Amino acid sequence: MNLDKQIEAILFFKGEAMSYKKLASILNVKEDDIKTSLEELKIKLEDRGIRLIFKDDKVMLATGPEAHEIIESLKKEELSKDLGKASLETLSIVLYRGPVRKSEIDYIRGVNSATILRNLLVRGLVERKTDENNQRSFFYLPTFELLSYLGISELKELPEYEQTQKEIEDNQIQAQQKGFESF
């Protein structure tokens, strides 16, 4: 498979902006090769429904402007649906454990939460912040809009918040005493 196809596949799979350096590392090529292939891919995608978006030293796949109306319609349809059990479960974890990493959410739920988190991000219920200690890691937090929708001004106003925080802390201490890794 040629380089531009590999880059396209990786960007599609990741679903987020990636640095040229990271792409070069994954594909074991030089950054200049990545840049050249991205320019070729950009031209190939001009008559398609997706585009490459460039910002600083990063690139991502996005829908083209021609598809704006249909994508907006799909977004509205998606956002009008009620939250399912998995979304509510994930939202509860973010509210009571936030800031929380995706790996922690996955561990607690026992399944991959990527799609659920994406939907919560699109709905504006959670936000993603970069971990200052590890630029490749993210934390998820509740948004101001979510707190406003819930009618609370701070997380401490959530039902049984203090009790839940104490239980989480106690469980982490017990896990550490037994030699288990805790988040």
N, C-alpha and C positions, 0 to 999 in steps of 0.2 A: 504494500500500500504506500502511495507516495505521501510526502510530508504534509501537504495541504489537507489531504483527506484525514490524516491522523490528527492534525490540529483541530479540524472541524469536529471530529468525533469526540475529542477530549473536551472541547468547549461545550458541546451539546450535553455530554454526560455531566460535567461539573455544574452547568447552569449558573455560573457566576464569572466575574472578571478574573482573569489569570494574568500573571506577569509573564513577560517574554522569558525572563530568567527561569521561571518555574517550568514553562513549556519546554525550554531547551534542556533542562535537567531531566524531565520525564522522557523526552524523546532522544536524549543523548546526542544532541547536535549543538551547534553554535547559535548564539542569539541572532546573529546576522542571517543565518539560514531561516530562523523562525520569522524574522521581519520580511524577508523575501517571499516566503511561502504565504504569509498573511496578506501581502499585497496581491499575490496571484489569486488567493481565495477571495479577497474583496471583490476583484473583478468578476470572478465566476458567480458570485452571489448577487450581482447587480440586478439581474432579471428574475430573482427568486423572492420568496416571501420572508427571507431572513437576511440580516445584515451583520457585518462586523462593526462593533462600536469600539473606538480607540480612546483611551484617556491615560495620559502620562505614559507609563511603561506597561500598561495593561490593555487587555482586549477581551471582549465577550461577544457572544452571539445574542442578537435581539431580533424581534420581529421588524419587518420593514414598514415604512410609513403607509404603503398601499393597503396593508392589512389592519390598519388602526381601528377602523369601524368594527370589523368582526371581532377583533381581540377585545375591544372595549365592551362589546355586547356579551362576550363569553365571561369577561371579568364580572360584569354586573350580575349575570346569571349565577356565577359561582358565589359571589358575595351575598346574594339574596337567600341562599340556602342556610338553614339552621346549622349550627355547629354540631358535629357528631360526637359520639362518646370519646373517640380517640382525641379529637381536638380539645374537648373540655378537660380531659385528663392531662394533656400536655399543657394547656393553659393554667391549670391548677398547679402543676409542677413549677412553671415559670413564676407564678404569683407567690408561692410559698417558699421556693428555693432560690429564686432569682437574686443576683445574676447567676445564671446556670449555663453550663456548656451543653452542647448537643450530645456529647458522649454520656453526660450524666443523665440527661433525659432518656436517652436510649437504654441506659442501664436500668433506670427505675421502671420504665415501661416494658422492657424486655424485647423491644422491636425497634427497627429503624424509624426515626421520627422526621426525616428530612421533608417529606411531602407535607406533613401536618404543619411543621414549622414554616414552610414556604407559604401555605395558605393563611396562617396566622399573621405572617409578615404582610402579605398582600392586603389583608383585611385591616391592617393598622392596629392589631391588638398586641403585638409584641414588636420589639425592636432588637436589632443585632448590633452589638458593639465589639470592636476589635480588642482583644486582650493586650494590654500594654506590655506584658511580660513575654508574650509570644504572638507576633504579628500574624501568624497563620491560624490562630485560634480565635473563636468568637464566643461571646456571652450573649444570652438572650434575657431580656428584661421586659416587664409590662410597660406599655406606653401610657402617656398621660390620658389619651383618649379612653383606654380601657379603664383606668381608675375613675375617670369621669363617668363613664357608662355604668360602672358598678356603684357609683354614688359615694365613693370614698376619696379622701384627700391624701391618705398614705396607707401603705400596706398593713400597718399595725391595726387598722380598722377592719381587716378581713375577719370573718368568723373564726374563732378559736386560733388566731394567729400566734399568740404568745405560747399557748399550749403546744401547738404543732412545732414551733421553733425549738422548744425544750425537748420534745420527743426526738426530733431530728438530731439535735446535739447529743442526747443520751445514746441514740443508736450509733452515732459515729464513734463515740468514746468506747462503747462495747465492742464495735468492730475492730478498732485499733488494739484493744486489749487482747482480743482473740487472734490478732495477727492478720486480720483481713484488711485489704485496701479499702479506704472509704473516700468518697468525693468531698 
